[in-house]
Amino acid sequence: MNREQEVLQDLLDSGEAGITINGSNPWDPQVHNDNLYKRILGGGSLGLGESYVDEWWDCDDLGGFYVRVAESRIGSRLRPSIRLLWSLFTASIFNLQTKVLAQKAIDAHYEDDNTRAFEYIYDKSMAASCGYFKDGNEDLETAQSKKLALVCDKLGLKEGDRVLDIGCGWGSFVSYAARERGAIPTGITRSRSQAEYIENRYKDLPITVIRADYRDANLSQEFDAVASVEMIGHVGPRNYPTFFGIARDALKDEGLFFLQETTFNVRNPRLDPFIDKYIFPNAVAPTPGQAEEGAEPFFVLEDSQNIGAMHYDTLTAWQKNMEKNKDIIIDMHGSRWYRMMSVYHTSCAAAYKTRIAGCHQWMFSPCGVPSGYISPR
């Protein structure tokens, strides 16, 4: 055992992670390159994730490994790298969610024919957000259907209501609202692939898709309801006044605004370095307080619900679907993309399971619901 391996194993032991390097448990990492230890000690979670993508180590139970890493809080005991410190500095000084940088983030995750691969990862609705595992025994498709029904219920959607979805993804919510509630939805997305997907798949439904940055959507009407499901992470706190202002201007005085997003317990100007670099560049997961502060000048907070524990189930289901379709996905995008997405699913699932991260659903009204708002659950 070399010196770096000893240091890393000591860190694991001190945090009672229950992980043994080259051990016999399914969550124990099997090392193929002895440079791994120096890479992790110098690069933290980025070095850990990148070295997995590079096949420097493997693990039979990658999800179990990341849960134990998260539970032990080993990352807080590693010295931050120069790259990480510079990343945090730039995020604190500059607006990393400008229109140009926002398009780069879209290109990284939602374009380049990724849609076909996600069809093998997500449920049939293509919902790329936390499902609602209300009873705890739902399959992914049922949980996503329950989530979409819950959003509609919280908004009180009825036939003929005009609803705006800011950041509509592949159309899971707008299609559900149109088909199941008789609403007339409009979706906003910057993604060419997502806009084309919705227009082709749901051409029989009264859905309008605006392909634009939310700041350039040029909305010509007021809506009965507005929703935004796990999109505000791409907005960034510096742009909250613009985002919430646009949502308020789009909403009738008697309407309701539904917002869902991943949250952290402490404020951080960037996501985990690996997720920031490879999955969601320049995204920021707010604390609940940050999001509520951003909404304060424009809305009355009516309700808040944390469904973060359910995101563990969601991400775990995505990973299982990916493993089931491993050969197809690797044939599409290669083994590096497959391993990169595996790190994303399992490391983020661990953050939700250990409650480092949450997922909040907020309900806002422009002027306060006169008789009070009682939220469905």
Residue frames relative to the residue before (quaternion, step in Angstrom):
aa qw qx qy qz dx dy dz
M 1.0000 0.0000 0.0000 0.0000 0.00 0.00 0.00
N 0.3056 -0.7674 0.5305 0.1908 3.61 -0.66 1.08
R 0.7329 -0.4553 0.2825 0.4192 3.56 -1.32 0.29
E 0.6657 0.5015 -0.3157 0.4535 3.61 0.86 -0.88
Q 0.6368 0.5176 -0.3345 0.4634 3.59 1.00 -0.77
E 0.6332 0.5321 -0.3284 0.4562 3.58 1.00 -0.80
V 0.6537 0.5141 -0.3127 0.4589 3.58 0.94 -0.91
L 0.6783 0.4904 -0.2951 0.4608 3.56 0.89 -0.93
Q 0.6582 0.4961 -0.3161 0.4698 3.59 0.93 -0.82
D 0.6185 0.5364 -0.3401 0.4627 3.60 1.07 -0.71
L 0.6367 0.5202 -0.3233 0.4684 3.58 1.03 -0.78
L 0.6474 0.5093 -0.3113 0.4739 3.57 0.98 -0.84
D 0.6780 0.4915 -0.2926 0.4616 3.56 0.93 -0.88
S 0.6570 0.5237 -0.3195 0.4381 3.59 0.96 -0.84
G 0.7034 0.4263 -0.2542 0.5088 3.55 1.17 -0.59
E 0.3705 -0.7513 0.4646 0.2871 3.57 1.33 0.06
A 0.1734 0.8238 -0.5164 0.1569 3.54 0.95 0.95
G 0.3345 -0.7539 0.5014 0.2616 3.58 1.13 -0.53
I 0.5275 0.6028 -0.4053 0.4405 3.56 1.22 0.57
T 0.0785 -0.7771 0.6236 0.0320 3.57 -0.94 0.94
I 0.4335 -0.6966 0.5073 0.2634 3.55 -0.72 1.06
N 0.8312 0.0286 -0.1051 0.5453 3.57 -0.75 1.16
G 0.3479 0.7528 -0.4858 0.2762 3.57 1.16 0.65
S 0.6213 -0.5935 0.3968 0.3229 3.55 -1.37 0.01
N 0.5434 0.6118 -0.4109 0.4021 3.62 1.25 -0.11
P 0.6014 -0.5937 0.3806 0.3754 3.63 -1.06 0.60
W 0.6920 0.4547 -0.2859 0.4823 3.61 1.16 -0.46
D 0.5129 0.6360 -0.4263 0.3882 3.61 1.23 0.03
P 0.4087 -0.7230 0.4964 0.2525 3.63 -0.80 0.95
Q 0.2381 -0.7415 0.6138 0.1292 3.53 -1.09 0.85
V 0.2475 -0.8296 0.4924 0.0894 3.54 -0.39 1.31
H 0.1853 -0.7975 0.5701 0.0689 3.56 -0.94 1.00
N 0.7660 0.2232 -0.1221 0.5904 3.58 1.27 -0.26
D 0.3832 -0.7708 0.4662 0.2041 3.58 -0.53 1.18
N 0.5514 0.5888 -0.4045 0.4309 3.60 1.26 -0.07
L 0.4271 0.7358 -0.4385 0.2895 3.57 1.31 -0.19
Y 0.6755 0.5341 -0.3188 0.3959 3.58 0.79 -1.00
K 0.6560 0.4926 -0.3044 0.4841 3.56 0.96 -0.88
R 0.6409 0.5394 -0.3226 0.4407 3.59 1.02 -0.81
I 0.6749 0.4731 -0.2926 0.4848 3.59 1.00 -0.80
L 0.6640 0.5060 -0.3116 0.4538 3.60 0.90 -0.89
G 0.7229 0.4276 -0.2441 0.4846 3.58 1.09 -0.68
G 0.8095 0.3032 -0.1280 0.4862 3.58 1.07 -0.67
G 0.4032 -0.7471 0.4632 0.2544 3.59 1.24 0.05
S 0.8413 -0.1511 0.1218 0.5046 3.57 -1.07 -0.81
L 0.6002 0.5463 -0.3656 0.4558 3.59 1.14 -0.55
G 0.6711 0.4834 -0.2951 0.4783 3.58 0.91 -0.89
L 0.6281 0.5374 -0.3272 0.4579 3.56 1.05 -0.78
G 0.7092 0.4608 -0.2647 0.4634 3.58 0.82 -0.98
E 0.6718 0.4977 -0.3060 0.4553 3.57 0.89 -0.92
S 0.6554 0.5056 -0.3268 0.4560 3.59 0.98 -0.75
Y 0.6044 0.5244 -0.3605 0.4793 3.62 1.13 -0.52
V 0.6354 0.5184 -0.3206 0.4740 3.58 0.99 -0.85
D 0.7005 0.4608 -0.2523 0.4831 3.59 1.07 -0.79
E 0.4435 -0.7241 0.4190 0.3215 3.58 1.36 0.08
W 0.3092 0.7414 -0.5282 0.2753 3.58 1.01 0.82
W 0.7870 0.0420 -0.0415 0.6141 3.59 1.25 -0.34
D 0.1627 -0.7620 0.6189 0.0991 3.52 -1.32 0.41
C 0.0844 -0.7812 0.6174 0.0369 3.53 -1.30 0.26
D 0.4511 -0.7023 0.4765 0.2761 3.59 -0.79 0.95
D 0.7766 0.1826 -0.0930 0.5957 3.57 1.08 -0.77
L 0.1416 -0.8339 0.5301 0.0594 3.55 0.31 1.29
G 0.6313 0.5373 -0.3350 0.4478 3.58 1.02 -0.74
G 0.6602 0.5031 -0.3022 0.4687 3.58 0.96 -0.86
F 0.6063 0.5551 -0.3403 0.4566 3.56 1.09 -0.75
Y 0.7200 0.4474 -0.2689 0.4573 3.59 0.76 -1.02
V 0.5908 0.5481 -0.3783 0.4554 3.62 1.07 -0.56
R 0.6808 0.4812 -0.2921 0.4687 3.59 0.92 -0.89
V 0.6101 0.5301 -0.3474 0.4755 3.58 1.08 -0.65
A 0.6755 0.4936 -0.2930 0.4629 3.58 0.91 -0.93
E 0.6548 0.5228 -0.3136 0.4467 3.59 0.93 -0.87
S 0.7023 0.4739 -0.2689 0.4581 3.58 1.02 -0.78
R 0.2791 -0.7834 0.5006 0.2404 3.60 1.31 -0.35
I 0.1782 0.8251 -0.5196 0.1320 3.58 1.05 0.71
G 0.5854 0.6097 -0.3739 0.3819 3.59 1.06 -0.65
S 0.6479 0.5309 -0.3237 0.4401 3.59 1.06 -0.69
R 0.6981 0.4545 -0.2746 0.4803 3.61 1.22 -0.33
L 0.5636 0.5629 -0.3990 0.4542 3.57 1.30 0.08
R 0.4973 -0.6452 0.4881 0.3133 3.56 -1.03 0.78
P 0.4349 -0.7076 0.4792 0.2838 3.64 -0.74 0.99
S 0.4575 -0.6893 0.4950 0.2658 3.55 -1.02 0.83
I 0.6488 -0.4915 0.4040 0.4175 3.56 -1.29 0.31
R 0.6301 0.5440 -0.3355 0.4410 3.59 0.99 -0.83
L 0.6679 0.4938 -0.3048 0.4661 3.59 0.93 -0.90
L 0.6578 0.5108 -0.3191 0.4522 3.59 0.89 -0.88
W 0.6508 0.4996 -0.3122 0.4790 3.59 1.00 -0.81
S 0.6244 0.5451 -0.3293 0.4522 3.57 1.04 -0.80
L 0.6806 0.4759 -0.2904 0.4754 3.58 0.91 -0.90
F 0.6292 0.5410 -0.3316 0.4489 3.58 1.05 -0.76
T 0.6875 0.4785 -0.2939 0.4605 3.59 0.82 -0.96
A 0.6414 0.5218 -0.3301 0.4554 3.59 1.03 -0.73
S 0.6589 0.5105 -0.3063 0.4599 3.58 1.10 -0.66
I 0.7277 0.4452 -0.2293 0.4686 3.58 1.10 -0.71
F 0.8104 0.2878 -0.1080 0.4988 3.57 0.86 -1.01
N 0.4747 -0.6123 0.5460 0.3189 3.52 -1.35 0.39
L 0.1308 -0.8373 0.5295 0.0393 3.59 -0.27 1.26
Q 0.6683 0.4585 -0.3060 0.4995 3.57 1.28 0.21
T 0.1886 0.7730 -0.5693 0.2067 3.56 0.98 0.90
K 0.6963 -0.4727 0.3199 0.4352 3.58 -1.23 0.24
V 0.6554 0.5074 -0.3187 0.4599 3.59 0.96 -0.81
L 0.7001 0.4520 -0.2746 0.4797 3.59 0.86 -0.92
A 0.5963 0.5604 -0.3653 0.4438 3.60 1.11 -0.59
Q 0.6511 0.5045 -0.3207 0.4677 3.57 1.01 -0.74
K 0.6131 0.5377 -0.3514 0.4599 3.59 1.08 -0.67
A 0.6342 0.5234 -0.3291 0.4642 3.59 1.04 -0.75
I 0.6260 0.5243 -0.3272 0.4755 3.58 1.03 -0.79
D 0.6661 0.5165 -0.3038 0.4441 3.57 0.87 -0.95
A 0.6477 0.5532 -0.3237 0.4119 3.58 1.05 -0.76
H 0.8265 0.2721 -0.1026 0.4821 3.59 0.88 -0.88
Y 0.8094 0.3412 -0.1382 0.4575 3.58 0.97 -0.80
E 0.6925 0.4404 -0.2860 0.4947 3.60 1.21 -0.10
D 0.6805 0.5142 -0.3424 0.3941 3.58 -1.22 -0.55
D 0.6554 -0.5623 0.2995 0.4056 3.57 0.99 0.93
N 0.3094 0.7614 -0.5147 0.2440 3.60 1.14 0.51
T 0.5047 0.6803 -0.4192 0.3267 3.57 1.17 -0.54
R 0.6567 0.5215 -0.3265 0.4361 3.60 0.86 -0.87
A 0.6575 0.4987 -0.3193 0.4659 3.60 0.97 -0.79
F 0.6614 0.5135 -0.3176 0.4450 3.58 0.96 -0.83
E 0.5595 0.5884 -0.3939 0.4308 3.60 1.16 -0.39
Y 0.6913 0.4376 -0.2659 0.5099 3.58 1.21 -0.46
I 0.6722 0.4853 -0.2829 0.4822 3.59 1.30 -0.16
Y 0.7497 0.3759 -0.2058 0.5042 3.58 0.85 -0.98
D 0.6135 -0.5016 0.4282 0.4344 3.55 -1.31 -0.16
K 0.7432 -0.4274 0.2675 0.4398 3.59 -1.26 0.06
S 0.6453 0.5249 -0.3310 0.4455 3.59 1.13 -0.52
M 0.3380 -0.7554 0.4790 0.2928 3.60 1.29 -0.33
A 0.2698 0.7594 -0.5389 0.2452 3.58 1.02 0.80
A 0.1625 -0.8109 0.5600 0.0486 3.58 -0.57 1.21
S 0.6095 0.5213 -0.3390 0.4917 3.57 1.02 0.83
C 0.7348 -0.4505 0.2898 0.4161 3.54 -1.33 0.23
G 0.3385 -0.7266 0.5634 0.2002 3.56 -0.93 0.92
Y 0.4268 -0.6867 0.5301 0.2556 3.56 -1.33 0.22
F 0.0648 -0.8079 0.5852 -0.0258 3.54 -0.04 1.37
K 0.0828 -0.8672 0.4897 0.0351 3.55 0.64 1.17
D 0.7653 0.3463 -0.1873 0.5091 3.59 0.91 -0.90
G 0.4908 -0.6981 0.3986 0.3361 3.57 1.28 -0.27
N 0.7399 0.3740 -0.2291 0.5100 3.60 1.22 -0.15
E 0.3917 0.7380 -0.4671 0.2894 3.58 1.25 0.31
D 0.3968 -0.6257 0.5875 0.3255 3.54 -1.24 0.39
L 0.7300 -0.4598 0.2721 0.4263 3.58 -1.27 0.33
E 0.6722 0.5104 -0.3134 0.4352 3.58 0.84 -0.95
T 0.6525 0.5023 -0.3123 0.4737 3.59 0.98 -0.82
A 0.6577 0.5154 -0.3124 0.4518 3.58 0.94 -0.88
Q 0.6638 0.4853 -0.3135 0.4749 3.59 0.98 -0.74
S 0.6242 0.5257 -0.3361 0.4701 3.57 1.05 -0.72
K 0.6471 0.5039 -0.3133 0.4787 3.59 1.01 -0.79
K 0.6279 0.5281 -0.3416 0.4584 3.60 1.03 -0.71
L 0.6761 0.4913 -0.2968 0.4620 3.57 0.88 -0.94
A 0.6310 0.5141 -0.3282 0.4794 3.58 1.06 -0.74
L 0.6422 0.5323 -0.3198 0.4493 3.58 1.02 -0.83
V 0.6281 0.5238 -0.3390 0.4650 3.60 0.97 -0.82
C 0.6619 0.4990 -0.3018 0.4710 3.58 0.92 -0.91
D 0.6574 0.5110 -0.3077 0.4605 3.58 0.98 -0.86
K 0.6601 0.5066 -0.3153 0.4563 3.58 0.93 -0.85
L 0.6924 0.4460 -0.2649 0.5015 3.57 1.11 -0.70
G 0.3562 -0.7488 0.4847 0.2783 3.58 1.23 -0.34
L 0.1908 0.8255 -0.5131 0.1375 3.57 1.10 0.69
K 0.0071 -0.7784 0.6276 -0.0110 3.53 -1.07 0.85
E 0.7269 -0.4461 0.2922 0.4326 3.55 -1.29 0.31
G 0.8051 0.2729 -0.2288 0.4744 3.52 -0.96 0.97
D 0.5024 0.6459 -0.4369 0.3735 3.62 1.22 -0.17
R 0.3034 -0.7216 0.5931 0.1885 3.52 -1.08 0.79
V 0.0271 -0.8194 0.5705 -0.0475 3.56 -0.63 1.17
L 0.2338 -0.7657 0.5887 0.1114 3.56 -1.00 0.90
D 0.1221 -0.7657 0.6287 0.0598 3.57 -0.97 0.93
I 0.1882 -0.7892 0.5790 0.0802 3.59 -0.44 1.25
G 0.7931 0.0968 -0.1306 0.5870 3.56 -0.33 1.28
C 0.0811 0.8935 -0.4369 0.0643 3.54 0.86 1.04
G 0.3991 -0.7475 0.4693 0.2484 3.62 1.23 0.09
W 0.7580 -0.3269 0.2731 0.4940 3.55 -0.97 -0.90
G 0.6905 -0.5659 0.2633 0.3657 3.55 1.15 0.62
S 0.3148 0.7782 -0.5066 0.1966 3.61 1.14 0.27
F 0.7249 0.4295 -0.2644 0.4693 3.60 0.83 -0.92
V 0.6790 0.4920 -0.3227 0.4390 3.61 0.77 -0.92
S 0.6574 0.4978 -0.3232 0.4643 3.60 1.00 -0.73
Y 0.6432 0.5100 -0.3257 0.4691 3.59 0.99 -0.79
A 0.6619 0.5161 -0.3093 0.4471 3.59 0.89 -0.93
A 0.6773 0.4802 -0.2937 0.4737 3.58 1.01 -0.78
R 0.7316 0.4536 -0.2424 0.4475 3.57 0.80 -1.03
E 0.7885 0.3581 -0.1709 0.4700 3.59 0.81 -1.00
R 0.7917 0.2938 -0.1590 0.5114 3.62 1.07 -0.58
G 0.4532 -0.7083 0.4431 0.3107 3.59 1.24 -0.11
A 0.3757 0.7275 -0.4866 0.3048 3.58 1.20 0.47
I 0.3456 -0.6970 0.5865 0.2253 3.54 -1.35 0.28
P 0.0825 -0.8685 0.4885 0.0155 3.59 0.08 1.29
T 0.1302 -0.7123 0.6802 0.1144 3.47 -1.42 0.48
G 0.1185 -0.8027 0.5824 0.0502 3.57 -0.87 0.95
I 0.2029 -0.7516 0.6151 0.1247 3.55 -1.16 0.68
T 0.1611 0.7641 -0.6160 0.1034 3.58 -0.93 0.92
R 0.4077 -0.6848 0.5430 0.2646 3.56 -1.15 0.63
S 0.6229 0.6104 -0.3237 0.3669 3.55 1.19 -0.55
R 0.4334 -0.6852 0.5270 0.2549 3.56 -0.84 1.00
S 0.6668 0.5172 -0.3109 0.4374 3.58 0.86 -0.96
Q 0.6822 0.4875 -0.2991 0.4555 3.58 0.90 -0.87
A 0.6414 0.5219 -0.3295 0.4556 3.57 0.95 -0.83
E 0.6772 0.4825 -0.2947 0.4710 3.58 0.89 -0.92
Y 0.6208 0.5518 -0.3417 0.4398 3.58 1.01 -0.77
I 0.6759 0.4868 -0.2939 0.4688 3.59 0.86 -0.97
E 0.6763 0.5059 -0.3029 0.4415 3.57 0.85 -0.95
N 0.6959 0.4609 -0.2764 0.4764 3.60 1.02 -0.74
R 0.7247 0.4548 -0.2623 0.4463 3.59 0.84 -0.94
Y 0.8076 0.2715 -0.1125 0.5113 3.58 0.97 -0.85
K 0.1952 0.8219 -0.5151 0.1451 3.57 1.04 0.70
D 0.6467 0.5176 -0.3238 0.4572 3.62 1.22 -0.35
L 0.6695 0.4765 -0.2963 0.4868 3.61 1.27 -0.12
P 0.5156 -0.6711 0.4384 0.3028 3.63 -1.08 0.68
I 0.2769 0.7690 -0.5158 0.2568 3.55 0.65 1.20
T 0.1714 -0.7517 0.6293 0.0978 3.54 -0.98 0.93
V 0.1276 -0.7856 0.6022 0.0621 3.58 -0.89 0.95
I 0.1444 -0.7631 0.6263 0.0669 3.55 -0.86 1.03
R 0.1691 -0.7826 0.5914 0.0958 3.57 -0.56 1.13
A 0.4095 0.6722 -0.5007 0.3602 3.53 -0.17 1.34
D 0.5682 -0.4910 0.5095 0.4201 3.50 -1.36 0.13
Y 0.5849 -0.6017 0.3992 0.3694 3.59 -0.99 0.77
R 0.6364 0.5466 -0.3215 0.4391 3.58 1.19 -0.55
D 0.7488 0.3658 -0.1887 0.5195 3.58 1.27 -0.38
A 0.3605 0.7974 -0.4438 0.1931 3.60 1.22 0.22
N 0.2001 -0.8205 0.5162 0.1422 3.64 1.17 -0.42
L 0.0623 0.8252 -0.5532 0.0959 3.55 0.66 1.14
S 0.2479 -0.8159 0.5146 0.0899 3.55 -0.81 1.06
Q 0.7555 0.2942 -0.1832 0.5560 3.59 1.24 0.12
E 0.4338 -0.6353 0.5541 0.3182 3.53 -1.34 0.17
F 0.3091 -0.7702 0.5388 0.1446 3.55 -1.12 0.72
D 0.5339 -0.6169 0.4793 0.3236 3.53 -1.25 0.54
A 0.7935 0.0280 0.0117 0.6078 3.57 1.17 -0.59
V 0.1322 -0.7608 0.6301 0.0813 3.54 -1.24 0.59
A 0.0467 -0.7853 0.6173 0.0104 3.56 -1.05 0.82
S 0.0290 0.7567 -0.6530 -0.0159 3.54 -1.27 0.48
V 0.0928 -0.8399 0.5341 -0.0247 3.54 -0.37 1.30
E 0.8400 -0.1866 0.0594 0.5061 3.55 -0.41 1.34
M 0.4519 0.6486 -0.4767 0.3847 3.52 0.87 1.07
I 0.6072 0.6035 -0.3675 0.3633 3.61 1.07 -0.70
G 0.5105 0.6294 -0.4236 0.4046 3.60 1.22 -0.21
H 0.6748 0.4627 -0.2862 0.4986 3.58 1.20 -0.51
V 0.5690 0.6157 -0.3721 0.3983 3.60 1.28 -0.18
G 0.2458 -0.7904 0.5198 0.2112 3.57 0.87 -0.98
P 0.5985 -0.6226 0.3721 0.3402 3.61 -0.95 0.87
R 0.6097 0.5661 -0.3653 0.4174 3.60 1.04 -0.66
N 0.7466 0.3895 -0.2042 0.4992 3.56 1.15 -0.61
Y 0.3539 0.7567 -0.4883 0.2526 3.61 1.23 0.19
P 0.6342 0.5242 -0.3721 0.4296 3.66 0.84 -0.73
T 0.6565 0.4961 -0.3109 0.4757 3.59 1.00 -0.78
F 0.6717 0.5149 -0.2986 0.4410 3.57 0.86 -0.99
F 0.7211 0.4287 -0.2598 0.4783 3.58 0.73 -1.03
G 0.6053 0.5531 -0.3522 0.4513 3.58 1.12 -0.60
I 0.6502 0.5033 -0.3095 0.4777 3.57 1.01 -0.82
A 0.6414 0.5148 -0.3252 0.4668 3.59 0.97 -0.82
R 0.6622 0.5006 -0.3118 0.4622 3.60 0.96 -0.83
D 0.6680 0.5061 -0.3091 0.4496 3.59 0.89 -0.88
A 0.6726 0.5075 -0.2946 0.4509 3.57 1.11 -0.66
L 0.7063 0.4972 -0.2367 0.4448 3.58 1.21 -0.54
K 0.4845 -0.6336 0.5226 0.3011 3.53 -1.08 0.80
D 0.6518 -0.5486 0.3530 0.3867 3.58 -1.17 0.59
E 0.7338 0.4013 -0.2242 0.5002 3.57 1.06 -0.71
G 0.5044 0.6843 -0.4028 0.3392 3.60 1.28 0.07
L 0.3506 -0.7084 0.5720 0.2193 3.55 -1.39 0.01
F 0.2216 -0.7638 0.5975 0.1020 3.55 -1.18 0.73
F 0.1524 -0.7811 0.6034 0.0497 3.57 -0.75 1.15
L 0.0073 -0.7928 0.6085 -0.0331 3.57 -0.88 0.99
Q 0.0108 -0.7811 0.6242 -0.0110 3.58 -0.95 0.93
E 0.1861 0.7832 -0.5775 0.1360 3.57 -0.96 0.86
T 0.5618 -0.5436 0.5098 0.3591 3.51 -1.33 0.46
T 0.0840 -0.7968 0.5979 0.0262 3.57 -1.01 0.84
F 0.2610 -0.7209 0.6144 0.1863 3.54 -1.30 0.44
N 0.5583 -0.6134 0.4481 0.3336 3.54 -1.24 0.43
V 0.7688 0.1994 -0.1170 0.5962 3.59 1.19 -0.56
R 0.5529 -0.6291 0.4361 0.3293 3.56 -1.12 0.67
N 0.0582 0.7765 -0.6212 0.0878 3.52 -0.97 0.94
P 0.4229 -0.7465 0.4487 0.2501 3.61 -0.71 0.99
R 0.7826 0.1785 -0.1284 0.5823 3.62 1.26 -0.16
L 0.5548 -0.5675 0.4861 0.3659 3.50 -1.37 0.21
D 0.7301 -0.3233 0.3259 0.5062 3.56 -1.33 -0.18
P 0.5883 -0.6326 0.3603 0.3519 3.64 -0.84 0.90
F 0.6540 0.4982 -0.3323 0.4623 3.64 0.95 -0.75
I 0.6699 0.4873 -0.3004 0.4728 3.59 0.89 -0.92
D 0.6396 0.5337 -0.3201 0.4513 3.57 1.03 -0.81
K 0.7176 0.4622 -0.2637 0.4493 3.57 0.89 -0.89
Y 0.8328 0.2916 -0.1067 0.4583 3.57 0.80 -0.99
I 0.7741 0.3633 -0.1885 0.4830 3.62 1.04 -0.61
F 0.8135 -0.0130 0.0622 0.5780 3.61 0.59 -1.14
P 0.1607 -0.8260 0.5320 0.0940 3.61 0.29 1.20
N 0.8726 0.0986 -0.1045 0.4667 3.53 -1.06 0.96
A 0.4297 0.6891 -0.4833 0.3270 3.61 1.16 0.30
V 0.1574 -0.7653 0.6181 0.0860 3.56 -1.26 0.50
A 0.2073 -0.7436 0.6225 0.1289 3.57 -0.80 1.01
P 0.3102 -0.7864 0.4998 0.1886 3.61 -0.50 1.11
T 0.4711 -0.5331 0.5657 0.4170 3.50 -1.34 -0.07
P 0.6522 -0.4889 0.3701 0.4456 3.61 -1.17 0.29
G 0.6528 0.5359 -0.3114 0.4356 3.56 1.00 -0.83
Q 0.6241 0.5419 -0.3431 0.4463 3.58 1.03 -0.75
A 0.6715 0.4916 -0.2994 0.4667 3.57 0.88 -0.93
E 0.6764 0.4914 -0.2962 0.4618 3.57 0.93 -0.88
E 0.6081 0.5381 -0.3436 0.4718 3.59 1.09 -0.68
G 0.6540 0.5261 -0.3131 0.4444 3.56 0.95 -0.88
A 0.7032 0.4673 -0.2607 0.4682 3.57 1.06 -0.75
E 0.4916 0.7285 -0.4065 0.2498 3.59 1.16 -0.60
P 0.7046 0.4638 -0.3198 0.4315 3.66 0.76 -0.81
F 0.7644 0.4071 -0.1804 0.4662 3.57 1.19 -0.47
F 0.8218 0.1965 -0.0455 0.5329 3.60 1.06 -0.69
V 0.3764 -0.6331 0.6163 0.2787 3.48 -1.45 0.23
L 0.3657 -0.7174 0.5476 0.2277 3.59 -0.84 0.94
E 0.1751 -0.8154 0.5480 0.0642 3.58 -0.62 1.14
D 0.8120 -0.0740 0.1038 0.5696 3.60 1.00 -0.77
S 0.0511 -0.7707 0.6342 0.0344 3.55 -1.24 0.59
Q 0.0046 0.7884 -0.6138 0.0403 3.57 -0.93 0.95
N 0.2296 -0.7703 0.5830 0.1184 3.58 -0.88 0.98
I 0.0417 -0.8066 0.5894 -0.0142 3.58 -0.51 1.22
G 0.2252 0.8503 -0.4599 0.1219 3.56 1.28 0.36
A 0.6214 0.5510 -0.3582 0.4265 3.60 0.97 -0.74
M 0.6328 0.5428 -0.3259 0.4458 3.57 1.16 -0.58
H 0.5731 0.5815 -0.3934 0.4226 3.59 1.21 -0.34
Y 0.5400 0.5786 -0.4069 0.4562 3.59 1.19 -0.39
D 0.6704 0.4896 -0.2944 0.4735 3.58 0.90 -0.92
T 0.6388 0.5388 -0.3236 0.4437 3.58 1.02 -0.82
L 0.7105 0.4553 -0.2601 0.4692 3.57 0.76 -1.05
T 0.6222 0.5290 -0.3392 0.4669 3.58 1.05 -0.70
A 0.6454 0.5026 -0.3177 0.4794 3.59 1.03 -0.75
W 0.6227 0.5233 -0.3429 0.4699 3.61 1.02 -0.73
Q 0.6636 0.5028 -0.3094 0.4596 3.57 0.92 -0.87
K 0.6421 0.5160 -0.3255 0.4641 3.60 0.99 -0.78
N 0.6369 0.5119 -0.3247 0.4763 3.58 1.01 -0.77
M 0.6540 0.5107 -0.3177 0.4588 3.57 0.99 -0.81
E 0.6506 0.5081 -0.3161 0.4676 3.58 0.98 -0.82
K 0.6365 0.5330 -0.3209 0.4559 3.58 1.05 -0.78
N 0.7681 0.3009 -0.1478 0.5456 3.57 1.13 -0.72
K 0.1644 0.8517 -0.4857 0.1081 3.56 1.26 0.53
D 0.6963 0.4863 -0.2989 0.4352 3.60 0.72 -1.00
I 0.6459 0.5156 -0.3225 0.4615 3.59 0.99 -0.81
I 0.6914 0.4859 -0.2845 0.4527 3.57 0.86 -0.97
I 0.6477 0.4980 -0.3219 0.4784 3.59 0.98 -0.78
D 0.6201 0.5347 -0.3421 0.4611 3.57 1.04 -0.70
M 0.6677 0.4963 -0.2923 0.4717 3.60 1.09 -0.70
H 0.8626 0.1447 0.0140 0.4846 3.55 0.66 -1.19
G 0.5613 -0.6202 0.3907 0.3842 3.58 1.22 -0.08
S 0.6398 -0.5661 0.3703 0.3649 3.54 -1.25 0.48
R 0.6030 0.5631 -0.3768 0.4212 3.63 1.04 -0.58
W 0.6479 0.4985 -0.3205 0.4785 3.61 0.96 -0.82
Y 0.6336 0.5326 -0.3223 0.4594 3.56 1.00 -0.84
R 0.6936 0.4597 -0.2800 0.4787 3.60 0.87 -0.91
M 0.6048 0.5488 -0.3493 0.4594 3.60 1.07 -0.69
M 0.6855 0.4695 -0.2812 0.4801 3.58 0.90 -0.92
S 0.5997 0.5541 -0.3571 0.4537 3.59 1.12 -0.59
V 0.6334 0.5053 -0.3244 0.4881 3.59 1.02 -0.79
Y 0.6330 0.5360 -0.3245 0.4546 3.59 0.95 -0.88
H 0.7062 0.4733 -0.2821 0.4446 3.59 0.67 -1.07
T 0.7541 0.4262 -0.2375 0.4396 3.57 0.70 -1.08
S 0.6669 0.4886 -0.3231 0.4606 3.62 0.94 -0.74
C 0.6714 0.4727 -0.3078 0.4807 3.59 0.98 -0.76
A 0.5979 0.5516 -0.3617 0.4555 3.58 1.04 -0.72
A 0.6430 0.5295 -0.3171 0.4535 3.58 1.00 -0.83
A 0.6336 0.5332 -0.3321 0.4516 3.59 1.03 -0.78
Y 0.6714 0.4755 -0.2983 0.4839 3.58 1.02 -0.76
K 0.6537 0.5270 -0.3246 0.4354 3.60 0.94 -0.85
T 0.7345 0.3936 -0.2194 0.5074 3.57 1.01 -0.81
R 0.4513 -0.7407 0.3910 0.3078 3.56 1.39 0.19
I 0.2851 0.7125 -0.5601 0.3120 3.55 1.12 0.72
A 0.7674 0.1992 -0.0917 0.6025 3.54 1.11 -0.80
G 0.1641 -0.7551 0.6249 0.1114 3.52 -1.28 0.51
C 0.2265 -0.7262 0.6127 0.2143 3.55 -1.29 -0.25
H 0.1263 -0.8388 0.5290 0.0244 3.54 -0.31 1.27
Q 0.1605 -0.7080 0.6763 0.1249 3.48 -1.30 0.62
W 0.0839 -0.7951 0.6005 0.0142 3.56 -0.74 1.11
M 0.1579 -0.7381 0.6431 0.1294 3.52 -1.24 0.55
F 0.0573 -0.7944 0.6044 -0.0179 3.52 -0.83 1.10
S 0.1051 -0.7492 0.6455 0.1046 3.54 -1.27 0.48
P 0.5876 -0.6105 0.3880 0.3625 3.61 -1.04 0.61
C 0.8377 0.1593 -0.0343 0.5212 3.58 0.88 -0.91
G 0.5867 -0.5367 0.3858 0.4679 3.57 1.26 -0.03
V 0.4033 -0.6940 0.5370 0.2594 3.57 -0.86 0.94
P 0.4956 -0.7179 0.3870 0.2986 3.62 -0.47 1.17
S 0.7707 0.3418 -0.1895 0.5032 3.59 0.86 -0.91
G 0.5950 -0.5434 0.3645 0.4667 3.57 1.30 0.01
Y 0.3101 -0.7500 0.5598 0.1673 3.57 -1.14 0.67
I 0.0975 -0.7643 0.6364 0.0368 3.57 -0.83 1.05
S 0.2710 -0.8163 0.4938 0.1280 3.56 -0.42 1.22
P 0.4544 -0.6350 0.5462 0.3033 3.57 -1.07 0.74
R 0.1659 -0.7659 0.6127 0.1027 3.53 -1.25 0.49
